[in-house]
């Protein structure tokens, strides 16, 4: 019995190794399928010219006269066959290598016979032919060895890149699922929100949660860029939804978020957030280190600011948060945005700032909120290239 158990363990280990090899094989196939045709063309061109160089080295070992046509044929055959081998290997069509090898052998034998009939350029008794052949063979072998090393290196690094690229693609899909566009009419309020990441994965979040007694809309901005902020952003959204389901509102909501996320984040990460909550027709605002809420007041024809009064979430182990009431009249527009909009800068470092946005709200107050969003973003893009996630939440009270 012990022998049989050991035999089964050995079989399991063998099967595991075979499965791992098969998975690696499949990943390699997927990687080469993902390479653009132009990049493959560059790769094949590089292979052609490397082996064309080997053909030149081989011909340099010859001591007979070689014509231009013979040189061209030798280079074309050597480089072309090498490209065919590469195509067959990358596409896993190993059966094609046999006919390629036949073409290679027949072609080189034919060319060798033709070249050997040429006029000798040196004395056959001289030591020069032997020296040329030795150096030519060494040069060909060293060039082939260098090519092999580069090919192995790029193949390995390509697989590593493909793995990372796959993870980023999955994270991007997760971000798109977590941060969909918001375009709703809830009672007297029209709400529009969207987030445009600067890279593959964003750290900004715009969200809306409805409940029986009202709704909560918010914008959050996780420090940094890439996968880690994207993961924290997902945890942030899950925490918000959980706390709202448990009846947390206002300052208690931000306090609960902070207590949940602080132990989970790294020391250099934090989150700025702006929350607007509607309960019974009344709006309340909570800002944790977030850019000021912009409030276009239709009656006065101006835009005022509500700056943050609290630190961002995740700065200190213990923090407190506050709320304030917002008097939103018919036709008023409320805008929460992230600093990816206001801090858009030109080549000299001059930032867009908040004033053009305030003027824009007054100018575009009657447009659909989706158009207001696009117009404000165009202000930022006109200043300079997007370097940070750009997110906005627009809320307008109907007349």
LINBEL-V161208 format. One record per residue. N is the residue number from 1. RES is the residue in one small letter. PHI is phi in whole degrees, -180 to 180 (none if undefined). PSI is psi in whole degrees, -180 to 180 (NA if undefined). BURIAL is b if it has 9 or more other ideal C-beta (glycine too) atoms within 8 Angstrom, else e. Layout:
n:N res:RES phi:PHI psi:PSI burial:BURIAL
n:N res:RES phi:PHI psi:PSI burial:BURIAL
This chain:
n:1 res:x phi:none psi:-45 burial:e
n:2 res:x phi:-58 psi:-39 burial:e
n:3 res:x phi:-63 psi:-42 burial:e
n:4 res:x phi:-65 psi:-40 burial:e
n:5 res:x phi:-63 psi:-44 burial:e
n:6 res:x phi:-63 psi:-39 burial:e
n:7 res:x phi:-62 psi:-40 burial:e
n:8 res:x phi:-66 psi:-39 burial:e
n:9 res:x phi:-63 psi:-42 burial:e
n:10 res:x phi:-63 psi:-41 burial:e
n:11 res:x phi:-63 psi:-40 burial:e
n:12 res:x phi:-63 psi:-41 burial:e
n:13 res:x phi:-64 psi:-40 burial:e
n:14 res:x phi:-64 psi:-44 burial:e
n:15 res:x phi:-62 psi:-40 burial:e
n:16 res:x phi:-62 psi:-41 burial:e
n:17 res:x phi:-65 psi:-41 burial:e
n:18 res:x phi:-64 psi:-41 burial:e
n:19 res:x phi:-64 psi:-42 burial:e
n:20 res:x phi:-63 psi:-42 burial:e
n:21 res:x phi:-64 psi:-40 burial:e
n:22 res:x phi:-65 psi:-41 burial:e
n:23 res:x phi:-64 psi:-41 burial:e
n:24 res:x phi:-63 psi:-40 burial:b
n:25 res:x phi:-62 psi:-44 burial:e
n:26 res:x phi:-66 psi:-38 burial:e
n:27 res:x phi:-64 psi:-39 burial:b
n:28 res:x phi:-62 psi:-43 burial:b
n:29 res:x phi:-61 psi:-44 burial:b
n:30 res:x phi:-63 psi:-38 burial:b
n:31 res:x phi:-62 psi:-51 burial:b
n:32 res:x phi:-68 psi:-27 burial:b
n:33 res:x phi:-69 psi:-28 burial:e
n:34 res:x phi:-83 psi:-12 burial:e
n:35 res:x phi:-73 psi:129 burial:b
n:36 res:x phi:-61 psi:152 burial:e
n:37 res:x phi:-60 psi:-37 burial:e
n:38 res:x phi:-65 psi:-39 burial:e
n:39 res:x phi:-68 psi:-39 burial:e
n:40 res:x phi:-63 psi:-38 burial:b
n:41 res:x phi:-62 psi:-40 burial:e
n:42 res:x phi:-64 psi:-42 burial:e
n:43 res:x phi:-60 psi:-48 burial:b
n:44 res:x phi:-65 psi:-36 burial:b
n:45 res:x phi:-64 psi:-42 burial:e
n:46 res:x phi:-62 psi:-43 burial:e
n:47 res:x phi:-62 psi:-42 burial:b
n:48 res:x phi:-60 psi:-48 burial:b
n:49 res:x phi:-74 psi:-29 burial:b
n:50 res:x phi:-64 psi:-47 burial:b
n:51 res:x phi:-78 psi:-22 burial:b
n:52 res:x phi:-65 psi:-36 burial:b
n:53 res:x phi:-64 psi:-40 burial:b
n:54 res:x phi:-62 psi:-39 burial:b
n:55 res:x phi:-62 psi:-41 burial:b
n:56 res:x phi:-63 psi:-43 burial:b
n:57 res:x phi:-62 psi:-41 burial:b
n:58 res:x phi:-63 psi:-43 burial:b
n:59 res:x phi:-67 psi:-27 burial:b
n:60 res:x phi:-68 psi:-17 burial:e
n:61 res:x phi:-81 psi:-13 burial:b
n:62 res:x phi:-77 psi:144 burial:b
n:63 res:x phi:-110 psi:8 burial:b
n:64 res:x phi:-102 psi:163 burial:b
n:65 res:x phi:-70 psi:132 burial:e
n:66 res:x phi:-119 psi:127 burial:b
n:67 res:x phi:-79 psi:167 burial:e
n:68 res:x phi:-64 psi:-38 burial:e
n:69 res:x phi:-65 psi:-41 burial:e
n:70 res:x phi:-66 psi:-40 burial:b
n:71 res:x phi:-62 psi:-47 burial:b
n:72 res:x phi:-60 psi:-44 burial:e
n:73 res:x phi:-64 psi:-42 burial:b
n:74 res:x phi:-66 psi:-44 burial:b
n:75 res:x phi:-64 psi:-44 burial:b
n:76 res:x phi:-64 psi:-42 burial:e
n:77 res:x phi:-67 psi:-47 burial:b
n:78 res:x phi:-66 psi:-48 burial:b
n:79 res:x phi:-68 psi:-41 burial:b
n:80 res:x phi:-65 psi:-44 burial:b
n:81 res:x phi:-62 psi:-40 burial:b
n:82 res:x phi:-63 psi:-40 burial:b
n:83 res:x phi:-65 psi:-41 burial:b
n:84 res:x phi:-63 psi:-42 burial:b
n:85 res:x phi:-59 psi:-44 burial:b
n:86 res:x phi:-64 psi:-43 burial:b
n:87 res:x phi:-61 psi:-45 burial:b
n:88 res:x phi:-64 psi:-39 burial:b
n:89 res:x phi:-69 psi:-46 burial:b
n:90 res:x phi:-68 psi:-29 burial:e
n:91 res:x phi:-93 psi:4 burial:e
n:92 res:x phi:59 psi:33 burial:e
n:93 res:x phi:-100 psi:63 burial:e
n:94 res:x phi:-65 psi:-24 burial:e
n:95 res:x phi:-64 psi:-23 burial:e
n:96 res:x phi:-76 psi:-14 burial:b
n:97 res:x phi:-68 psi:-28 burial:b
n:98 res:x phi:-65 psi:-53 burial:e
n:99 res:x phi:-63 psi:-32 burial:e
n:100 res:x phi:-64 psi:-42 burial:b
n:101 res:x phi:-64 psi:-38 burial:e
n:102 res:x phi:-62 psi:-46 burial:e
n:103 res:x phi:-61 psi:-41 burial:b
n:104 res:x phi:-62 psi:-50 burial:b
n:105 res:x phi:-64 psi:-49 burial:e
n:106 res:x phi:-63 psi:-44 burial:e
n:107 res:x phi:-63 psi:-46 burial:b
n:108 res:x phi:-68 psi:-37 burial:b
n:109 res:x phi:-63 psi:-41 burial:e
n:110 res:x phi:-65 psi:-46 burial:e
n:111 res:x phi:-66 psi:-38 burial:b
n:112 res:x phi:-63 psi:-40 burial:e
n:113 res:x phi:-65 psi:-40 burial:e
n:114 res:x phi:-67 psi:-44 burial:b
n:115 res:x phi:-67 psi:-36 burial:b
n:116 res:x phi:-67 psi:-19 burial:e
n:117 res:x phi:-82 psi:-5 burial:e
n:118 res:x phi:-71 psi:170 burial:b
n:119 res:x phi:-72 psi:132 burial:e
n:120 res:x phi:-71 psi:138 burial:e
n:121 res:x phi:-102 psi:-11 burial:e
n:122 res:x phi:-135 psi:165 burial:e
n:123 res:x phi:-70 psi:123 burial:e
n:124 res:x phi:-58 psi:-27 burial:e
n:125 res:x phi:-80 psi:-9 burial:e
n:126 res:x phi:-72 psi:158 burial:e
n:127 res:x phi:-80 psi:-7 burial:e
n:128 res:x phi:-63 psi:-45 burial:b
n:129 res:x phi:-57 psi:-43 burial:b
n:130 res:x phi:-64 psi:-41 burial:e
n:131 res:x phi:-66 psi:-42 burial:e
n:132 res:x phi:-63 psi:-42 burial:b
n:133 res:x phi:-65 psi:-43 burial:b
n:134 res:x phi:-62 psi:-49 burial:e
n:135 res:x phi:-65 psi:-37 burial:b
n:136 res:x phi:-64 psi:-43 burial:b
n:137 res:x phi:-65 psi:-45 burial:b
n:138 res:x phi:-62 psi:-44 burial:e
n:139 res:x phi:-62 psi:-41 burial:b
n:140 res:x phi:-65 psi:-42 burial:b
n:141 res:x phi:-66 psi:-42 burial:e
n:142 res:x phi:-67 psi:-38 burial:e
n:143 res:x phi:-66 psi:-42 burial:b
n:144 res:x phi:-65 psi:-38 burial:b
n:145 res:x phi:-65 psi:-42 burial:e
n:146 res:x phi:-63 psi:-41 burial:e
n:147 res:x phi:-61 psi:-43 burial:b
n:148 res:x phi:-63 psi:-43 burial:e
n:149 res:x phi:-63 psi:-44 burial:e
n:150 res:x phi:-64 psi:-39 burial:e
n:151 res:x phi:-66 psi:-44 burial:e
n:152 res:x phi:-63 psi:-43 burial:e
n:153 res:x phi:-60 psi:-51 burial:e
n:154 res:x phi:-68 psi:-32 burial:e
n:155 res:x phi:-66 psi:-45 burial:b
n:156 res:x phi:-66 psi:-46 burial:e
n:157 res:x phi:-68 psi:-32 burial:e
n:158 res:x phi:-64 psi:-40 burial:b
n:159 res:x phi:-65 psi:-41 burial:b
n:160 res:x phi:-63 psi:-43 burial:e
n:161 res:x phi:-63 psi:-41 burial:e
n:162 res:x phi:-63 psi:-40 burial:b
n:163 res:x phi:-63 psi:-45 burial:b
n:164 res:x phi:-66 psi:-40 burial:e
n:165 res:x phi:-63 psi:-39 burial:b
n:166 res:x phi:-65 psi:-43 burial:e
n:167 res:x phi:-63 psi:-41 burial:b
n:168 res:x phi:-66 psi:-39 burial:b
n:169 res:x phi:-63 psi:-41 burial:b
n:170 res:x phi:-65 psi:-41 burial:e
n:171 res:x phi:-64 psi:-38 burial:b
n:172 res:x phi:-64 psi:-42 burial:b
n:173 res:x phi:-64 psi:-39 burial:e
n:174 res:x phi:-63 psi:-43 burial:b
n:175 res:x phi:-62 psi:-43 burial:b
n:176 res:x phi:-64 psi:-35 burial:e
n:177 res:x phi:-73 psi:-33 burial:e
n:178 res:x phi:-81 psi:-25 burial:b
n:179 res:x phi:-125 psi:67 burial:b
n:180 res:x phi:-77 psi:163 burial:e
n:181 res:x phi:-67 psi:141 burial:e
n:182 res:x phi:-110 psi:126 burial:b
n:183 res:x phi:-150 psi:90 burial:e
n:184 res:x phi:-135 psi:157 burial:e
n:185 res:x phi:-119 psi:113 burial:e
n:186 res:x phi:-118 psi:107 burial:e
n:187 res:x phi:59 psi:-123 burial:e
n:188 res:x phi:-88 psi:3 burial:e
n:189 res:x phi:-116 psi:130 burial:b
n:190 res:x phi:-99 psi:129 burial:b
n:191 res:x phi:-128 psi:130 burial:b
n:192 res:x phi:-137 psi:134 burial:b
n:193 res:x phi:-150 psi:147 burial:b
n:194 res:x phi:-158 psi:156 burial:b
n:195 res:x phi:-132 psi:131 burial:b
n:196 res:x phi:-119 psi:105 burial:b
n:197 res:x phi:-70 psi:153 burial:b
n:198 res:x phi:-84 psi:-20 burial:b
n:199 res:x phi:-131 psi:-158 burial:e
n:200 res:x phi:-65 psi:-40 burial:e
n:201 res:x phi:-127 psi:128 burial:b
n:202 res:x phi:-97 psi:160 burial:b
n:203 res:x phi:-112 psi:5 burial:b
n:204 res:x phi:-92 psi:157 burial:b
n:205 res:x phi:-145 psi:133 burial:b
n:206 res:x phi:-129 psi:133 burial:b
n:207 res:x phi:-151 psi:158 burial:b
n:208 res:x phi:-140 psi:130 burial:b
n:209 res:x phi:-125 psi:123 burial:b
n:210 res:x phi:-100 psi:147 burial:e
n:211 res:x phi:-139 psi:179 burial:e
n:212 res:x phi:-66 psi:-30 burial:e
n:213 res:x phi:-106 psi:9 burial:e
n:214 res:x phi:155 psi:-153 burial:b
n:215 res:x phi:-146 psi:160 burial:b
n:216 res:x phi:-130 psi:124 burial:b
n:217 res:x phi:-122 psi:141 burial:b
n:218 res:x phi:-153 psi:161 burial:b
n:219 res:x phi:-127 psi:136 burial:b
n:220 res:x phi:-134 psi:149 burial:b
n:221 res:x phi:-134 psi:111 burial:b
n:222 res:x phi:-84 psi:134 burial:b
n:223 res:x phi:-63 psi:143 burial:b
n:224 res:x phi:92 psi:-177 burial:b
n:225 res:x phi:-137 psi:157 burial:b
n:226 res:x phi:107 psi:-159 burial:b
n:227 res:x phi:-71 psi:-43 burial:b
n:228 res:x phi:-60 psi:-50 burial:b
n:229 res:x phi:-60 psi:-34 burial:b
n:230 res:x phi:-64 psi:-39 burial:b
n:231 res:x phi:-67 psi:-44 burial:b
n:232 res:x phi:-63 psi:-37 burial:b
n:233 res:x phi:-61 psi:-41 burial:b
n:234 res:x phi:-64 psi:-41 burial:b
n:235 res:x phi:-66 psi:-37 burial:b
n:236 res:x phi:-61 psi:-47 burial:b
n:237 res:x phi:-64 psi:-43 burial:b
n:238 res:x phi:-62 psi:-40 burial:e
n:239 res:x phi:-65 psi:-43 burial:b
n:240 res:x phi:-59 psi:-48 burial:b
n:241 res:x phi:-63 psi:-41 burial:b
n:242 res:x phi:-63 psi:-46 burial:e
n:243 res:x phi:-66 psi:-39 burial:b
n:244 res:x phi:-66 psi:-36 burial:b
n:245 res:x phi:-64 psi:-28 burial:e
n:246 res:x phi:-90 psi:6 burial:e
n:247 res:x phi:89 psi:14 burial:e
n:248 res:x phi:-76 psi:135 burial:e
n:249 res:x phi:-133 psi:162 burial:b
n:250 res:x phi:53 psi:-132 burial:b
n:251 res:x phi:-63 psi:-34 burial:b
n:252 res:x phi:-63 psi:-33 burial:e
n:253 res:x phi:-64 psi:-50 burial:b
n:254 res:x phi:-65 psi:-36 burial:b
n:255 res:x phi:-63 psi:-42 burial:b
n:256 res:x phi:-66 psi:-39 burial:b
n:257 res:x phi:-63 psi:-45 burial:b
n:258 res:x phi:-61 psi:-47 burial:b
n:259 res:x phi:-64 psi:-32 burial:e
n:260 res:x phi:-77 psi:-43 burial:b
n:261 res:x phi:-87 psi:-25 burial:b
n:262 res:x phi:-56 psi:-45 burial:b
n:263 res:x phi:-72 psi:-15 burial:e
n:264 res:x phi:-95 psi:-18 burial:e
n:265 res:x phi:-93 psi:166 burial:b
n:266 res:x phi:-80 psi:163 burial:e
n:267 res:x phi:-64 psi:-26 burial:e
n:268 res:x phi:-96 psi:10 burial:e
n:269 res:x phi:-108 psi:146 burial:b
n:270 res:x phi:-153 psi:172 burial:b
n:271 res:x phi:-135 psi:127 burial:b
n:272 res:x phi:-95 psi:144 burial:b
n:273 res:x phi:-150 psi:147 burial:b
n:274 res:x phi:-131 psi:123 burial:b
n:275 res:x phi:-117 psi:134 burial:b
n:276 res:x phi:-120 psi:125 burial:b
n:277 res:x phi:-123 psi:135 burial:b
n:278 res:x phi:-112 psi:123 burial:b
n:279 res:x phi:-137 psi:115 burial:b
n:280 res:x phi:61 psi:34 burial:e
n:281 res:x phi:85 psi:-4 burial:e
n:282 res:x phi:-104 psi:142 burial:e
n:283 res:x phi:-109 psi:139 burial:b
n:284 res:x phi:-127 psi:150 burial:b
n:285 res:x phi:-123 psi:136 burial:b
n:286 res:x phi:-131 psi:126 burial:b
n:287 res:x phi:-125 psi:122 burial:b
n:288 res:x phi:-112 psi:90 burial:b
n:289 res:x phi:65 psi:14 burial:b
n:290 res:x phi:-93 psi:154 burial:b
n:291 res:x phi:-53 psi:151 burial:b
n:292 res:x phi:-59 psi:146 burial:b
n:293 res:x phi:-71 psi:132 burial:b
n:294 res:x phi:-100 psi:129 burial:b
n:295 res:x phi:-124 psi:106 burial:b
n:296 res:x phi:-83 psi:120 burial:b
n:297 res:x phi:-103 psi:111 burial:b
n:298 res:x phi:-63 psi:-42 burial:b
n:299 res:x phi:-61 psi:-43 burial:e
n:300 res:x phi:-85 psi:-19 burial:e
n:301 res:x phi:71 psi:26 burial:e
n:302 res:x phi:-137 psi:168 burial:e
n:303 res:x phi:-118 psi:124 burial:b
n:304 res:x phi:-108 psi:168 burial:e
n:305 res:x phi:-119 psi:145 burial:b
n:306 res:x phi:-118 psi:97 burial:b
n:307 res:x phi:-74 psi:161 burial:e
n:308 res:x phi:-70 psi:142 burial:b
n:309 res:x phi:-111 psi:-8 burial:e
n:310 res:x phi:-124 psi:160 burial:b
n:311 res:x phi:-71 psi:158 burial:e
n:312 res:x phi:-60 psi:157 burial:b
n:313 res:x phi:-68 psi:136 burial:b
n:314 res:x phi:93 psi:9 burial:b
n:315 res:x phi:-80 psi:-51 burial:e
n:316 res:x phi:-120 psi:155 burial:e
n:317 res:x phi:-58 psi:-39 burial:e
n:318 res:x phi:-122 psi:123 burial:e
n:319 res:x phi:-137 psi:159 burial:b
n:320 res:x phi:-122 psi:155 burial:e
n:321 res:x phi:-135 psi:154 burial:b
n:322 res:x phi:-128 psi:165 burial:e
n:323 res:x phi:-132 psi:159 burial:b
n:324 res:x phi:-141 psi:153 burial:e
n:325 res:x phi:-82 psi:144 burial:e
n:326 res:x phi:-118 psi:123 burial:b
n:327 res:x phi:-90 psi:101 burial:e
n:328 res:x phi:-107 psi:111 burial:b
n:329 res:x phi:-91 psi:164 burial:b
n:330 res:x phi:-55 psi:133 burial:e
n:331 res:x phi:88 psi:-10 burial:b
n:332 res:x phi:-71 psi:152 burial:b
n:333 res:x phi:-126 psi:133 burial:b
n:334 res:x phi:-110 psi:136 burial:b
n:335 res:x phi:-131 psi:120 burial:b
n:336 res:x phi:-108 psi:130 burial:b
n:337 res:x phi:-139 psi:170 burial:b
n:338 res:x phi:-103 psi:164 burial:b
n:339 res:x phi:-71 psi:-5 burial:b
n:340 res:x phi:-64 psi:-21 burial:b
n:341 res:x phi:-85 psi:-57 burial:b
n:342 res:x phi:-70 psi:-27 burial:b
n:343 res:x phi:-96 psi:11 burial:b
n:344 res:x phi:-60 psi:129 burial:b
n:345 res:x phi:-129 psi:154 burial:b
n:346 res:x phi:-87 psi:-173 burial:e
n:347 res:x phi:-67 psi:-23 burial:e
n:348 res:x phi:-89 psi:-1 burial:e
n:349 res:x phi:89 psi:3 burial:e
n:350 res:x phi:-75 psi:124 burial:e
n:351 res:x phi:-90 psi:158 burial:b
n:352 res:x phi:-63 psi:-46 burial:b
n:353 res:x phi:77 psi:-172 burial:e
n:354 res:x phi:-101 psi:-21 burial:b
n:355 res:x phi:-63 psi:-45 burial:e
n:356 res:x phi:-61 psi:-31 burial:b
n:357 res:x phi:-71 psi:-41 burial:b
n:358 res:x phi:-62 psi:-42 burial:b
n:359 res:x phi:-65 psi:-39 burial:b
n:360 res:x phi:-63 psi:-40 burial:b
n:361 res:x phi:-60 psi:-41 burial:b
n:362 res:x phi:-68 psi:-36 burial:b
n:363 res:x phi:-76 psi:-35 burial:e
n:364 res:x phi:-108 psi:21 burial:b
n:365 res:x phi:-61 psi:-26 burial:b
n:366 res:x phi:-94 psi:-4 burial:e
n:367 res:x phi:-81 psi:158 burial:e
n:368 res:x phi:-57 psi:147 burial:e
n:369 res:x phi:-62 psi:-31 burial:b
n:370 res:x phi:-62 psi:-37 burial:e
n:371 res:x phi:-73 psi:-37 burial:b
n:372 res:x phi:-60 psi:-43 burial:b
n:373 res:x phi:-57 psi:-50 burial:b
n:374 res:x phi:-63 psi:-40 burial:e
n:375 res:x phi:-65 psi:-41 burial:b
n:376 res:x phi:-67 psi:-41 burial:b
n:377 res:x phi:-65 psi:-36 burial:b
n:378 res:x phi:-63 psi:-32 burial:e
n:379 res:x phi:-59 psi:-44 burial:b
n:380 res:x phi:-69 psi:-42 burial:b
n:381 res:x phi:-66 psi:-34 burial:b
n:382 res:x phi:-66 psi:-27 burial:e
n:383 res:x phi:-76 psi:-45 burial:b
n:384 res:x phi:-173 psi:172 burial:b
n:385 res:x phi:-62 psi:141 burial:e
n:386 res:x phi:-66 psi:120 burial:b
n:387 res:x phi:-113 psi:-10 burial:e
n:388 res:x phi:-140 psi:162 burial:b
n:389 res:x phi:-61 psi:142 burial:b
n:390 res:x phi:-123 psi:116 burial:b
n:391 res:x phi:-135 psi:140 burial:b
n:392 res:x phi:-142 psi:147 burial:b
n:393 res:x phi:-126 psi:119 burial:b
n:394 res:x phi:-115 psi:132 burial:b
n:395 res:x phi:-132 psi:127 burial:b
n:396 res:x phi:-126 psi:134 burial:b
n:397 res:x phi:-90 psi:129 burial:b
n:398 res:x phi:-71 psi:158 burial:e
n:399 res:x phi:-69 psi:NA burial:e
